[in-house]
């Protein structure tokens, strides 16, 4: 018996089904590919706010109330912060937090620009007055003559007046090691001569063939 040919609709439906399955497979492959190689997105984080140097002023003061000292130095007691800021603005000045650790914090009405300039000027002057203490070295021999001794003592006195310490190095040579008492007497004489302006910070001690003693200004 001759087979009945299938109608065109059957082939059309079958082809459409195959194409649909192929398209779904390709779509799945593309999704897997994207998931495997796509960039990893990280949450956006805002950079931390830079810390301000100096006290809080005006709108930076977040407390609802403050202890107010006005521009004349009068203590106004506890005042609403917004009111205090308005008072400062009306006076052409700033509200400056001067004691943040009290409750409520203490704030003062002042010209913050002048205050900051004055504080910077005082800090600069203080740095100028500061001096790094240095250790000056004076080298001696046990058999030093009177003239050289006087020269060394004048230099030592100048160092003490400038606020520096003095390291005295007494060096023995050859047979001088057999007469260490001479060096001991010399160091005792030095201590006595500078007793009014200096004190012994490190007493005499041997370091090899030399004796070291450190004096500091009083």
C-alpha positions as a Markdown table, in Angstrom:
| # | Residue | x | y | z |
|---|---|---|---|---|
| 1 | Unk | 0.0 | 0.0 | 0.0 |
| 2 | Unk | 1.4 | 3.4 | -0.9 |
| 3 | Unk | 2.2 | 5.6 | 2.1 |
| 4 | Unk | 0.2 | 8.7 | 2.5 |
| 5 | Unk | 2.5 | 11.7 | 2.2 |
| 6 | Unk | 2.6 | 13.9 | 5.3 |
| 7 | Unk | 1.1 | 17.3 | 4.8 |
| 8 | Unk | 3.2 | 20.5 | 4.7 |
| 9 | Unk | 1.8 | 21.6 | 8.0 |
| 10 | Unk | 3.5 | 18.7 | 9.8 |
| 11 | Unk | 6.9 | 19.6 | 8.5 |
| 12 | Unk | 6.3 | 23.2 | 9.3 |
| 13 | Unk | 5.4 | 22.5 | 12.9 |
| 14 | Unk | 8.3 | 20.0 | 13.3 |
| 15 | Unk | 10.9 | 22.5 | 11.9 |
| 16 | Unk | 9.6 | 25.3 | 14.1 |
| 17 | Unk | 9.9 | 23.0 | 17.2 |
| 18 | Unk | 13.6 | 22.1 | 16.3 |
| 19 | Unk | 14.5 | 25.8 | 15.7 |
| 20 | Unk | 12.8 | 26.8 | 19.0 |
| 21 | Unk | 14.8 | 24.1 | 20.9 |
| 22 | Unk | 18.1 | 25.2 | 19.2 |
| 23 | Unk | 17.4 | 28.8 | 20.0 |
| 24 | Unk | 16.8 | 28.0 | 23.7 |
| 25 | Unk | 20.0 | 26.0 | 23.8 |
| 26 | Unk | 22.0 | 28.8 | 22.3 |
| 27 | Unk | 20.4 | 31.3 | 24.7 |
| 28 | Unk | 21.4 | 29.0 | 27.7 |
| 29 | Unk | 25.0 | 28.8 | 26.4 |
| 30 | Unk | 25.2 | 32.5 | 26.0 |
| 31 | Unk | 23.9 | 33.0 | 29.6 |
| 32 | Unk | 26.5 | 30.6 | 31.0 |
| 33 | Unk | 29.2 | 32.3 | 29.0 |
| 34 | Unk | 28.3 | 35.7 | 30.3 |
| 35 | Unk | 28.1 | 34.4 | 33.9 |
| 36 | Unk | 31.5 | 32.8 | 33.6 |
| 37 | Unk | 33.4 | 35.7 | 32.1 |
| 38 | Unk | 31.5 | 38.8 | 33.1 |
| 39 | Unk | 33.2 | 41.5 | 35.3 |
| 40 | Unk | 32.6 | 41.3 | 39.0 |
| 41 | Unk | 30.7 | 44.4 | 40.1 |
| 42 | Unk | 31.7 | 45.8 | 43.6 |
| 43 | Unk | 29.5 | 48.1 | 45.6 |
| 44 | Unk | 30.3 | 51.7 | 45.3 |
| 45 | Unk | 31.8 | 53.1 | 48.5 |
| 46 | Unk | 32.0 | 56.8 | 49.1 |
| 47 | Unk | 35.5 | 57.9 | 50.2 |
| 48 | Unk | 35.8 | 58.7 | 54.0 |
| 49 | Unk | 35.3 | 62.4 | 54.8 |
| 50 | Unk | 38.5 | 64.2 | 55.5 |
| 51 | Unk | 38.9 | 65.1 | 59.2 |
| 52 | Unk | 38.9 | 68.9 | 59.8 |
| 53 | Unk | 41.7 | 70.5 | 61.6 |
| 54 | Unk | 40.9 | 72.6 | 64.6 |
| 55 | Unk | 37.7 | 73.0 | 66.6 |
| 56 | Unk | 34.2 | 72.8 | 65.2 |
| 57 | Unk | 32.6 | 76.0 | 64.2 |
| 58 | Unk | 29.1 | 77.3 | 63.2 |
| 59 | Unk | 27.1 | 74.6 | 61.3 |
| 60 | Unk | 29.7 | 71.9 | 62.1 |
| 61 | Unk | 28.5 | 72.0 | 65.7 |
| 62 | Unk | 25.8 | 69.2 | 65.7 |
| 63 | Unk | 24.7 | 69.4 | 69.3 |
| 64 | Unk | 21.2 | 70.7 | 69.8 |
| 65 | Unk | 22.3 | 72.9 | 72.8 |
| 66 | Unk | 25.5 | 74.4 | 73.9 |
| 67 | Unk | 26.9 | 76.4 | 76.8 |
| 68 | Unk | 27.4 | 79.8 | 75.3 |
| 69 | Unk | 30.1 | 82.5 | 76.1 |
| 70 | Unk | 29.5 | 85.6 | 74.1 |
| 71 | Unk | 32.0 | 87.9 | 72.5 |
| 72 | Unk | 32.3 | 90.0 | 75.6 |
| 73 | Unk | 33.2 | 86.9 | 77.7 |
| 74 | Unk | 29.8 | 86.8 | 79.4 |
| 75 | Unk | 28.5 | 83.3 | 80.1 |
| 76 | Unk | 25.0 | 83.1 | 78.6 |
| 77 | Unk | 24.2 | 79.6 | 80.0 |
| 78 | Unk | 22.6 | 76.8 | 77.9 |
| 79 | Unk | 21.4 | 78.1 | 74.6 |
| 80 | Unk | 20.0 | 76.4 | 71.5 |
| 81 | Unk | 22.8 | 76.0 | 69.0 |
| 82 | Unk | 20.8 | 77.5 | 66.1 |
| 83 | Unk | 20.2 | 80.6 | 68.2 |
| 84 | Unk | 23.8 | 80.9 | 69.2 |
| 85 | Unk | 24.9 | 80.6 | 65.5 |
| 86 | Unk | 22.4 | 83.4 | 64.6 |
| 87 | Unk | 23.8 | 85.6 | 67.4 |
| 88 | Unk | 27.4 | 85.0 | 66.1 |
| 89 | Unk | 26.3 | 85.9 | 62.6 |
| 90 | Unk | 24.6 | 89.1 | 63.7 |
| 91 | Unk | 27.9 | 90.1 | 65.5 |
| 92 | Unk | 29.8 | 89.3 | 62.3 |
| 93 | Unk | 31.7 | 86.5 | 64.1 |
| 94 | Unk | 31.7 | 82.7 | 64.4 |
| 95 | Unk | 30.5 | 80.3 | 67.0 |
| 96 | Unk | 33.5 | 78.2 | 68.0 |
| 97 | Unk | 33.5 | 75.0 | 70.1 |
| 98 | Unk | 36.2 | 75.5 | 72.8 |
| 99 | Unk | 35.4 | 72.6 | 75.2 |
| 100 | Unk | 33.8 | 69.7 | 73.3 |
| 101 | Unk | 34.0 | 67.1 | 76.1 |
| 102 | Unk | 31.6 | 68.8 | 78.5 |
| 103 | Unk | 27.8 | 68.3 | 78.4 |
| 104 | Unk | 26.7 | 70.4 | 76.7 |
| 105 | Unk | 29.8 | 71.5 | 75.0 |
| 106 | Unk | 31.1 | 75.0 | 75.6 |
| 107 | Unk | 31.2 | 77.4 | 72.7 |
| 108 | Unk | 32.3 | 81.0 | 72.3 |
| 109 | Unk | 31.4 | 83.7 | 69.9 |
| 110 | Unk | 34.6 | 85.1 | 68.4 |
| 111 | Unk | 36.4 | 86.0 | 65.2 |
| 112 | Unk | 37.7 | 82.5 | 64.2 |
| 113 | Unk | 40.0 | 83.9 | 61.5 |
| 114 | Unk | 41.9 | 86.1 | 64.1 |
| 115 | Unk | 41.8 | 83.3 | 66.7 |
| 116 | Unk | 43.4 | 80.8 | 64.2 |
| 117 | Unk | 46.0 | 83.3 | 63.1 |
| 118 | Unk | 46.9 | 84.0 | 66.7 |
| 119 | Unk | 47.2 | 80.3 | 67.6 |
| 120 | Unk | 49.4 | 79.6 | 64.6 |
| 121 | Unk | 51.7 | 82.6 | 65.5 |
| 122 | Unk | 52.0 | 81.3 | 69.1 |
| 123 | Unk | 52.8 | 77.8 | 67.9 |
| 124 | Unk | 55.5 | 79.2 | 65.6 |
| 125 | Unk | 57.1 | 81.2 | 68.4 |
| 126 | Unk | 57.1 | 78.2 | 70.7 |
| 127 | Unk | 58.9 | 76.1 | 68.0 |
| 128 | Unk | 61.5 | 78.8 | 67.7 |
| 129 | Unk | 62.1 | 78.7 | 71.4 |
| 130 | Unk | 62.5 | 75.0 | 71.4 |
| 131 | Unk | 66.1 | 73.7 | 71.2 |
| 132 | Unk | 67.3 | 70.3 | 70.5 |
| 133 | Unk | 69.8 | 69.3 | 73.2 |
| 134 | Unk | 73.1 | 68.3 | 71.7 |
| 135 | Unk | 76.0 | 66.4 | 73.2 |
| 136 | Unk | 79.3 | 68.1 | 72.7 |
| 137 | Unk | 82.5 | 66.2 | 73.1 |
| 138 | Unk | 85.6 | 67.4 | 74.9 |
| 139 | Unk | 88.7 | 65.3 | 74.5 |
| 140 | Unk | 91.4 | 65.3 | 77.2 |
| 141 | Unk | 94.7 | 63.7 | 78.0 |
| 142 | Unk | 95.6 | 62.8 | 81.6 |
| 143 | Unk | 98.8 | 65.0 | 81.4 |
| 144 | Unk | 97.0 | 68.1 | 79.9 |
| 145 | Unk | 98.7 | 71.4 | 80.7 |
| 146 | Unk | 97.1 | 74.4 | 82.4 |
| 147 | Unk | 96.6 | 76.5 | 79.3 |
| 148 | Unk | 94.8 | 73.7 | 77.3 |
| 149 | Unk | 92.7 | 72.9 | 80.4 |
| 150 | Unk | 91.5 | 76.6 | 80.6 |
| 151 | Unk | 90.6 | 76.5 | 76.9 |
| 152 | Unk | 88.6 | 73.3 | 77.3 |
| 153 | Unk | 86.8 | 74.7 | 80.4 |
| 154 | Unk | 85.8 | 77.9 | 78.5 |
| 155 | Unk | 84.4 | 75.8 | 75.7 |
| 156 | Unk | 82.6 | 73.6 | 78.2 |
| 157 | Unk | 81.0 | 76.6 | 79.9 |
| 158 | Unk | 79.8 | 77.9 | 76.6 |
| 159 | Unk | 78.1 | 74.6 | 75.8 |
| 160 | Unk | 76.3 | 74.5 | 79.2 |
| 161 | Unk | 75.1 | 78.1 | 78.7 |
| 162 | Unk | 73.6 | 77.1 | 75.3 |
| 163 | Unk | 71.8 | 74.2 | 77.0 |
| 164 | Unk | 73.9 | 71.4 | 75.6 |
| 165 | Unk | 75.4 | 68.4 | 77.4 |
| 166 | Unk | 79.1 | 67.6 | 77.4 |
| 167 | Unk | 80.7 | 64.3 | 76.9 |
| 168 | Unk | 84.2 | 64.2 | 78.3 |
| 169 | Unk | 86.5 | 61.7 | 76.8 |
| 170 | Unk | 89.8 | 61.0 | 78.7 |
| 171 | Unk | 92.1 | 58.8 | 76.6 |
| 172 | Unk | 95.1 | 56.9 | 78.0 |
| 173 | Unk | 98.1 | 56.1 | 75.8 |
| 174 | Unk | 100.9 | 53.5 | 76.4 |
| 175 | Unk | 102.2 | 53.6 | 79.9 |
| 176 | Unk | 99.6 | 56.1 | 81.0 |
| 177 | Unk | 97.3 | 53.2 | 81.8 |
| 178 | Unk | 99.6 | 52.4 | 84.7 |
| 179 | Unk | 98.8 | 55.8 | 86.2 |
| 180 | Unk | 95.0 | 55.9 | 86.1 |
| 181 | Unk | 94.9 | 57.9 | 89.3 |
| 182 | Unk | 96.1 | 61.0 | 87.4 |
| 183 | Unk | 93.1 | 60.8 | 85.1 |
| 184 | Unk | 90.7 | 60.2 | 88.0 |
| 185 | Unk | 92.0 | 63.4 | 89.7 |
| 186 | Unk | 91.5 | 65.3 | 86.5 |
| 187 | Unk | 87.9 | 64.3 | 86.2 |
| 188 | Unk | 87.3 | 65.1 | 89.8 |
| 189 | Unk | 88.8 | 68.6 | 89.3 |
| 190 | Unk | 86.4 | 69.1 | 86.3 |
| 191 | Unk | 83.4 | 68.1 | 88.3 |
| 192 | Unk | 84.4 | 70.6 | 91.0 |
| 193 | Unk | 85.0 | 73.4 | 88.6 |
| 194 | Unk | 81.6 | 73.1 | 86.9 |
| 195 | Unk | 79.6 | 72.2 | 89.9 |
| 196 | Unk | 77.6 | 75.4 | 89.9 |
| 197 | Unk | 76.5 | 75.2 | 86.3 |
| 198 | Unk | 76.5 | 71.5 | 85.6 |
| 199 | Unk | 75.7 | 68.1 | 87.1 |
| 200 | Unk | 77.0 | 64.6 | 86.4 |
| 201 | Unk | 74.5 | 62.7 | 84.2 |
| 202 | Unk | 76.8 | 59.7 | 83.6 |
| 203 | Unk | 79.7 | 59.1 | 85.9 |
| 204 | Unk | 83.1 | 58.2 | 84.6 |
| 205 | Unk | 83.4 | 54.7 | 83.2 |
| 206 | Unk | 86.0 | 52.9 | 81.1 |
| 207 | Unk | 85.3 | 52.2 | 77.4 |
| 208 | Unk | 88.4 | 50.4 | 76.2 |
| 209 | Unk | 91.5 | 52.6 | 76.8 |
| 210 | Unk | 89.4 | 55.7 | 77.5 |
| 211 | Unk | 87.2 | 57.0 | 80.2 |
| 212 | Unk | 83.8 | 58.7 | 79.4 |
| 213 | Unk | 81.8 | 61.0 | 81.6 |
| 214 | Unk | 78.7 | 63.0 | 80.6 |
| 215 | Unk | 77.8 | 66.3 | 82.2 |
| 216 | Unk | 74.5 | 68.2 | 81.8 |
| 217 | Unk | 73.6 | 71.8 | 82.5 |
| 218 | Unk | 71.7 | 72.6 | 85.7 |
